[in-house]
């Protein structure tokens, strides 16, 4: 009888441990964040990132968010990690546990433009390219607000690794990030980077 009780207790304990591990794993949400580097706080293992504005119909700079990282992993990756400066446009793979977001990798995007005004970046999805008017329609990520972006002879297009591309290679549904120039209310793309092809 005593042995049977011990066995039942052991099984219950194992089940509770497995349930706890499953719950902990389920609580972690993998994602990706694109924004502009505001600052790096090495002492706190923290990257402060400014997101794009996500309200209204105007582009601009949103509130900063904190992304943390594992110092041991960062030390191992030091040789291959890009040297980042405030104002760099970056993409980070992340894991969210509760309210804490941890960066697992970082990529400096090819549309990074030194001296670029804060808020003059756009992360979104290609909706349509109209060759007749040289206009690219882009749905901003999360808000789905459609933005009209002018294209001119100086607009450059890159793959994620920095390889040059042709504008015609961009397709509806492609995830992109871009730096743009603002003259009055006219926004003209200066650099566009393909983050992920449609369906990719």
Secondary structure in CASP SS format (residue, H / E / C, confidence):
PFRMAT SS
TARGET T0000
AUTHOR 0000-0000-0000
METHOD secondary structure of the structure
MODEL  1
X C 1.00
X H 1.00
X H 1.00
X H 1.00
X H 1.00
X H 1.00
X H 1.00
X H 1.00
X H 1.00
X H 1.00
X H 1.00
X H 1.00
X H 1.00
X H 1.00
X H 1.00
X H 1.00
X H 1.00
X H 1.00
X H 1.00
X H 1.00
X H 1.00
X H 1.00
X H 1.00
X H 1.00
X H 1.00
X H 1.00
X H 1.00
X E 1.00
X E 1.00
X E 1.00
X E 1.00
X E 1.00
X E 1.00
X E 1.00
X E 1.00
X E 1.00
X E 1.00
X E 1.00
X E 1.00
X E 1.00
X E 1.00
X H 1.00
X H 1.00
X H 1.00
X C 1.00
X E 1.00
X E 1.00
X E 1.00
X E 1.00
X E 1.00
X E 1.00
X E 1.00
X C 1.00
X C 1.00
X C 1.00
X C 1.00
X C 1.00
X C 1.00
X C 1.00
X C 1.00
X E 1.00
X E 1.00
X E 1.00
X E 1.00
X E 1.00
X E 1.00
X E 1.00
X E 1.00
X C 1.00
X C 1.00
X H 1.00
X H 1.00
X H 1.00
X H 1.00
X H 1.00
X H 1.00
X C 1.00
X C 1.00
X C 1.00
X C 1.00
X C 1.00
X C 1.00
X C 1.00
X C 1.00
X C 1.00
X C 1.00
X C 1.00
X C 1.00
X E 1.00
X E 1.00
X E 1.00
X E 1.00
X E 1.00
X E 1.00
X E 1.00
X E 1.00
X E 1.00
X C 1.00
X C 1.00
X E 1.00
X E 1.00
X E 1.00
X E 1.00
X E 1.00
X E 1.00
X E 1.00
X E 1.00
X E 1.00
X C 1.00
X C 1.00
X C 1.00
X C 1.00
X C 1.00
X C 1.00
X C 1.00
X C 1.00
X C 1.00
X C 1.00
X C 1.00
X C 1.00
X E 1.00
X E 1.00
X E 1.00
X E 1.00
X E 1.00
X E 1.00
X E 1.00
X E 1.00
X E 1.00
X E 1.00
X C 1.00
X C 1.00
X C 1.00
X C 1.00
X E 1.00
X E 1.00
X E 1.00
X E 1.00
X E 1.00
X E 1.00
X C 1.00
X C 1.00
X C 1.00
X C 1.00
X C 1.00
X E 1.00
X E 1.00
X E 1.00
X E 1.00
X E 1.00
X C 1.00
X C 1.00
X C 1.00
X C 1.00
X C 1.00
X E 1.00
X E 1.00
X E 1.00
X C 1.00
X C 1.00
X C 1.00
X C 1.00
X C 1.00
X E 1.00
X E 1.00
X C 1.00
X H 1.00
X H 1.00
X H 1.00
X C 1.00
X C 1.00
X C 1.00
X C 1.00
X C 1.00
X E 1.00
X E 1.00
X E 1.00
X E 1.00
X E 1.00
X E 1.00
X E 1.00
X E 1.00
X E 1.00
X C 1.00
X C 1.00
X E 1.00
X E 1.00
X E 1.00
X E 1.00
X E 1.00
X E 1.00
X E 1.00
X E 1.00
X E 1.00
X E 1.00
X E 1.00
X C 1.00
X C 1.00
X C 1.00
X C 1.00
END
